[in-house]
């Protein structure tokens, strides 16, 4: 490793992991822990697995982006995958509370920083890999390498379940010791069943199929899993929606990558009525991968009738500068379809004013988040709350 500072940080993290294991007595050995990694779909997949397992009568835990749950006790999550000490503390509580299963989102940052070292996983799921976090990983190969690290650490008796329709799906299974399984809708796979579910969109079809496959690999009853899947609802901020009294469908989604934004907009197009408009409201995060800004700007214009460019979590950057970067690849015709409103609350109000009965508003980027990060200050802000207020 060329960077001595990074080597020192990793060494410290290794000491922290060992300290956590020693202090809490390696609680993951008492649990069946399943990790979910990928760019998009981690939260939905892990949450649905938690819901199914609970519905089937087992005690379970969830560690993820939206919240951490210990046998139905909900706690807000600060980051997707906690630091080693906090992670081991959570797992220890779950073991003490009688959890048998734990479903956990495993981020690329956590893998690169060895936060999940020492955890005994009984299974791992790969959802997909698209453009994200390149501000941290610097290249897509490094990003893939971080995800691959998870599958290399799975033991021989664990299952490795990968999306065969993703271009990285088969590569994720190469040179690993775990038992290999695939799921998919387009290519021949170990799991490719047609399932009935209340979830909307092709991307959720993949999430549901991953959940079904993992449930079968965990030994759950197939018939019961199929029945529970019919009733499940998406996690908060994941294609969460309501219809206003004026007949406008409002969708709130966490989509903050080019692929995710395109998927949710295409899904909105698939359910729109003839003659109705799709109005998108979204921005890009500050102090994060700037390369995706112009891509997301173009996607928003291509798949919306009106695209309102606004502020996401600008953090320490100027929101107007971020929005200008979102416009970098737009044509003169594209500019006719966009509005620029840096204030997110004002952008939401404008979308409500523009929408008529039958139209669809998609507000993307923040999903479940309860804040907006501006210059290091997290101000209370929730997209769903703002829309409910606007329509009240």
C-alpha atoms as one frame of an Amber mdcrd trajectory, in Angstrom:
protein
   0.000   0.000   0.000   1.616   3.236  -1.180  -0.214   5.642   1.121   1.300
   5.294   4.658  -1.478   7.425   6.180  -4.167   5.123   4.765  -2.185   2.113
   5.987  -2.083   3.605   9.492  -5.842   4.314   9.407  -6.581   0.737   8.319
  -4.338  -0.589  11.068  -6.234   1.482  13.608  -9.535   0.226  12.246  -8.231
  -3.336  12.530  -7.414  -2.711  16.198 -10.916  -1.236  16.663 -12.504  -4.320
  15.088 -10.494  -6.653  17.326 -11.404  -4.549  20.365 -15.085  -4.724  19.421
 -14.927  -8.491  18.903 -13.115  -8.999  22.208 -15.402  -6.696  24.243 -18.689
  -7.981  22.813 -17.636 -11.606  22.379 -18.127 -11.890  18.592 -21.951 -11.681
  18.657 -22.273 -12.401  14.926 -21.380 -16.041  15.676 -24.748 -16.285  17.489
 -26.670 -14.778  14.563 -27.426 -15.528  10.935 -26.172 -12.317   9.302 -26.951
 -11.608   5.639 -25.214  -8.657   3.974 -26.575  -6.700   0.997 -24.264  -4.612
  -1.167 -24.617  -2.733  -4.454 -25.194   0.812  -5.681 -28.999   0.757  -5.598
 -31.545  -1.484  -3.902 -29.677  -2.221  -0.660 -32.247  -0.602   1.612 -35.297
  -2.122  -0.077 -33.749  -5.607  -0.242 -32.544  -5.655   3.367 -35.777  -4.121
   4.700 -38.019  -6.546   2.820 -35.956  -9.487   4.085 -36.420  -8.165   7.620
 -40.187  -7.784   7.066 -40.578 -11.280   5.615 -38.543 -12.911   8.375 -40.555
 -11.107  11.055 -43.830 -11.999   9.331 -42.766 -15.665   9.351 -42.445 -15.515
  13.130 -38.684 -15.126  13.623 -36.966 -12.468  15.715 -34.780 -10.348  13.464
 -32.643  -7.235  13.254 -32.028  -4.680  10.507 -28.975  -2.460   9.988 -29.358
   0.064   7.201 -29.508   3.541   5.748 -32.981   4.512   6.953 -33.032   2.898
  10.383 -31.728   0.155  12.629 -34.315  -2.233  14.077 -33.953  -4.681  16.950
 -37.061  -6.893  17.231 -39.433  -4.080  16.142 -37.627  -1.391  18.169 -36.706
   1.293  15.635 -33.707   3.582  15.915 -32.599   6.239  13.423 -29.463   5.349
  11.454 -26.617   7.856  11.180 -24.751   6.096   8.366 -25.443   3.015   6.227
 -22.885   0.720   7.879 -21.849   1.767  11.418 -18.285   1.970  12.725 -16.875
  -1.333  14.057 -17.533  -0.603  17.746 -21.102   0.609  17.097 -21.710  -2.279
  14.713 -20.574  -4.896  17.226 -22.622  -3.173  19.928 -25.731  -3.378  17.721
 -25.114  -7.037  16.888 -24.568  -7.796  20.573 -27.918  -6.175  21.465 -29.596
  -8.162  18.717 -28.135 -11.423  20.014 -29.136 -10.561  23.597 -32.696  -9.779
  22.471 -33.020 -13.206  20.875 -32.632 -12.270  17.216 -31.952 -15.235  14.959
 -31.462 -13.285  11.723 -29.873  -9.922  10.909 -30.093  -8.185   7.530 -27.471
  -5.580   6.937 -26.616  -3.053   4.243 -22.894  -3.187   3.514 -21.559  -0.010
   1.910 -18.475   0.261  -0.286 -16.978   2.760   2.182 -17.420   0.255   5.017
 -15.750  -2.480   2.959 -12.838  -0.265   1.957 -12.387   0.724   5.599 -12.705
  -2.851   6.925 -15.685  -1.960   9.141 -17.288  -5.393   8.693 -14.115  -7.424
   9.244 -14.633 -10.379  11.559 -18.390 -10.642  11.077 -19.656 -14.141  10.330
 -21.951 -13.733   7.338 -24.157 -16.654   6.297 -24.969 -14.958   2.991 -24.270
 -12.016   0.737 -26.387 -10.337  -1.967 -25.167  -8.168  -4.849 -27.839  -5.905
  -6.383 -26.048  -3.851  -9.068 -23.151  -1.502  -9.653 -23.507   1.867 -11.360
 -21.890   5.317 -11.271 -21.617   6.515  -7.652 -19.081   7.376  -4.945 -16.272
   7.991  -7.438 -15.266  11.037  -5.405 -14.133   8.479  -2.804 -13.111   5.445
  -4.869 -11.646   7.488  -7.786 -12.490   4.841 -10.397 -15.227   2.322 -11.169
 -12.639  -0.479 -10.859 -11.820   0.582  -7.299 -15.530   0.824  -6.530 -16.076
  -2.695  -7.890 -13.048  -3.898  -5.923 -14.561  -2.660  -2.673 -17.798  -4.566
  -3.365 -15.866  -7.662  -4.452 -14.021  -7.620  -1.131 -17.290  -8.531   0.585
 -17.791 -11.667  -1.511 -14.190 -12.751  -1.025 -14.678 -12.670   2.740 -17.758
 -14.945   2.686 -16.998 -18.425   4.127 -17.420 -21.697   2.206 -20.781 -22.543
   3.758 -22.304 -19.103   3.052 -24.309 -18.246  -0.055 -23.295 -15.570  -2.562
 -26.328 -14.347  -4.522 -25.689 -12.058  -7.501 -27.794 -10.200 -10.082 -26.802
 -11.926 -13.334 -28.417  -9.169 -15.430 -25.962  -6.583 -14.111 -22.734  -6.281
 -16.098 -20.735  -6.930 -12.913 -22.949  -9.766 -11.679 -20.878 -12.748 -12.820
 -17.572 -11.026 -12.066 -18.725 -10.607  -8.479 -18.878 -14.419  -8.137 -15.462
 -15.157  -9.641 -12.700 -16.531  -7.391 -14.757 -16.745  -4.206 -15.271 -19.718
  -1.882 -18.952 -19.222  -0.982 -21.742 -21.162  -2.705 -22.688 -19.255  -5.869
 -26.251 -18.427  -6.953 -27.729 -15.997  -9.459 -31.035 -14.208  -9.955 -32.306
 -12.266 -12.942 -35.138 -11.368 -15.280 -33.351 -11.362 -18.650 -30.640 -14.039
 -18.487 -30.772 -17.667 -17.389 -30.436 -17.704 -13.613 -30.884 -19.956 -10.600
 -33.799 -17.768  -9.541 -36.015 -16.110 -12.168 -39.546 -16.681 -10.833 -42.490
 -14.431 -11.608 -43.702 -12.946  -8.342 -46.764 -10.967  -7.371 -45.959  -7.929
  -5.228 -47.349  -4.519  -4.405 -44.040  -2.862  -5.313 -43.864  -0.730  -8.468
 -41.163  -0.674 -11.160 -38.626  -2.967 -12.827 -35.989  -2.045 -10.257 -38.318
  -3.291  -7.519 -38.913  -6.495  -9.485 -35.184  -7.164  -9.080 -35.327  -6.275
  -5.385 -38.286  -8.618  -4.841 -36.562 -11.434  -6.726 -33.385 -11.010  -4.657
 -35.483 -11.146  -1.491 -37.316 -14.259  -2.676 -34.062 -16.020  -3.640 -32.337
 -15.162  -0.356 -35.397 -16.339   1.611 -35.294 -19.722  -0.141 -31.529 -20.007
   0.430 -32.146 -19.333   4.129 -34.542 -22.275   4.165 -37.828 -20.400   4.501
 -41.039 -21.970   3.234 -41.496 -21.019  -0.440 -45.289 -20.755  -0.313 -45.247
 -18.528   2.774 -42.581 -16.249   1.277 -44.634 -15.811  -1.901 -47.714 -14.885
   0.149 -45.858 -12.362   2.311 -44.305 -10.731  -0.775 -47.797  -9.940  -2.045
 -48.370  -7.688   0.971 -45.025  -5.956   1.532 -44.672  -2.190   1.212 -41.504
  -0.274   0.260 -39.301   1.300   2.949 -39.744   4.975   3.767 -38.474   7.211
   0.970 -38.249   4.407  -1.604 -40.907   5.102  -4.246 -43.111   6.282  -1.394
 -46.211   7.930  -2.809 -49.622   9.483  -2.278 -52.313  10.998  -4.487 -53.436
  14.540  -3.685 -57.107  15.548  -3.544 -56.524  17.294  -6.872 -55.503  13.984
  -8.472 -51.722  14.462  -8.633 -49.534  11.436  -7.871 -46.556  12.493  -5.724
 -43.585  10.114  -5.521 -40.693  10.535  -3.089 -37.571   8.510  -3.837 -33.982
   8.395  -2.593 -32.656   8.100  -6.174 -29.381  10.038  -6.130 -27.413   8.247
  -8.854 -27.880   8.434 -12.644 -29.099   4.842 -12.867 -31.542   5.179  -9.974
 -32.963   8.461 -11.289 -33.472   6.952 -14.754 -35.152   3.868 -13.259 -37.681
   5.798 -11.185 -38.471   8.222 -14.024 -38.992   5.332 -16.449 -41.291   3.714
 -13.904 -43.242   6.972 -13.630 -43.536   7.031 -17.421 -44.884   3.489 -17.355
 -47.765   4.416 -15.040 -48.603   7.864 -16.434 -51.978   8.513 -18.053 -52.277
   9.731 -21.655 -51.761  13.475 -21.838 -50.375  13.789 -18.299 -47.057  15.410
 -17.378 -44.114  14.115 -15.390 -42.537  16.848 -13.265 -39.229  15.971 -11.633
 -37.617  17.834  -8.741 -34.025  16.906  -7.913 -30.483  18.112  -7.336 -27.040
  16.666  -6.661 -25.189  16.493  -3.367 -22.326  18.828  -2.593 -18.853  17.544
  -1.674 -19.691  14.354  -3.567 -18.877  12.882  -6.991 -19.219  15.873  -9.375
 -18.925  13.713 -12.523 -22.498  12.448 -12.186 -24.077  15.933 -12.089 -24.287
  16.562 -15.831 -25.414  12.958 -16.390 -28.277  13.319 -13.924 -29.243  16.695
 -15.374 -29.546  15.153 -18.835 -31.507  12.146 -17.534 -33.952  14.427 -15.747
 -34.646  16.336 -18.967 -34.916  13.212 -21.135 -37.505  11.485 -18.970 -39.496
  14.464 -17.624 -41.826  16.971 -19.243 -40.625  19.573 -16.746 -37.420  19.168
 -14.731 -36.878  21.460 -11.754 -33.200  21.603 -10.819 -32.826  22.411  -7.137
 -30.594  21.916  -4.123 -30.041  18.497  -2.546 -27.592  18.491   0.372 -25.190
  21.211  -0.849 -22.956  20.761   2.206 -20.013  23.151   1.714 -20.623  23.875
  -1.970 -22.605  26.662  -3.602 -25.975  25.195  -4.696 -26.058  27.406  -7.792
 -22.636  26.128  -8.875 -23.870  22.531  -8.529 -26.945  23.342 -10.610 -24.789
  24.939 -13.315 -22.783  21.699 -13.511 -26.061  19.782 -13.886 -26.759  21.872
 -17.010 -23.393  21.176 -18.665 -24.673  18.689 -21.302 -28.039  20.256 -22.063
 -29.070  21.352 -25.573 -31.041  24.555 -26.380 -34.213  22.426 -26.559 -33.401
  20.857 -23.177 -33.287  24.290 -21.566 -36.934  24.834 -22.555 -37.920  21.957
 -20.248 -36.067  23.007 -17.102 -36.587  25.407 -14.235 -33.822  26.394 -11.843
 -34.922  26.970  -8.232 -32.043  26.528  -5.735 -34.322  26.700  -2.671 -35.712
  23.156  -2.348 -38.878  24.210  -0.517 -39.660  26.761  -3.238 -38.935  24.128
  -5.907 -41.429  21.768  -4.275 -44.076  24.510  -4.130 -43.464  25.320  -7.810
 -43.976  21.667  -8.786 -47.306  21.682  -6.927 -48.394  24.838  -8.770 -47.483
  23.334 -12.139 -49.126  19.933 -11.592 -52.691  19.231 -12.685 -54.976  16.250
 -12.187 -53.387  13.083 -13.584 -49.846  14.478 -13.506 -46.966  12.808 -11.662
 -44.437  14.641  -9.495 -41.206  12.802  -8.712 -39.101  14.387  -5.990 -35.778
  12.545  -5.922 -32.507  12.514  -4.041 -33.313  12.700  -0.341 -36.037  10.113
   0.215 -36.291   9.319   3.925 -33.872  12.027   5.075 -35.119  14.414   7.748
 -32.599  17.177   7.090 -30.859  19.331   4.522 -27.112  19.730   5.048 -26.059
  23.351   4.340 -22.606  24.615   5.332 -22.211  21.934   7.996 -25.619  22.596
   9.573 -28.348  19.961   9.260 -31.634  21.869   9.049 -34.874  19.910   9.447
 -36.284  19.080   6.015 -38.304  16.153   4.714 -39.616  15.959   1.143 -42.782
  14.018   1.983 -43.569  16.397   4.824 -43.159  19.399   2.487 -45.517  17.934
  -0.110 -48.142  17.036   2.489 -47.969  20.630   3.781 -48.181  22.063   0.268
 -51.273  20.007  -0.554 -52.876  20.734   2.805
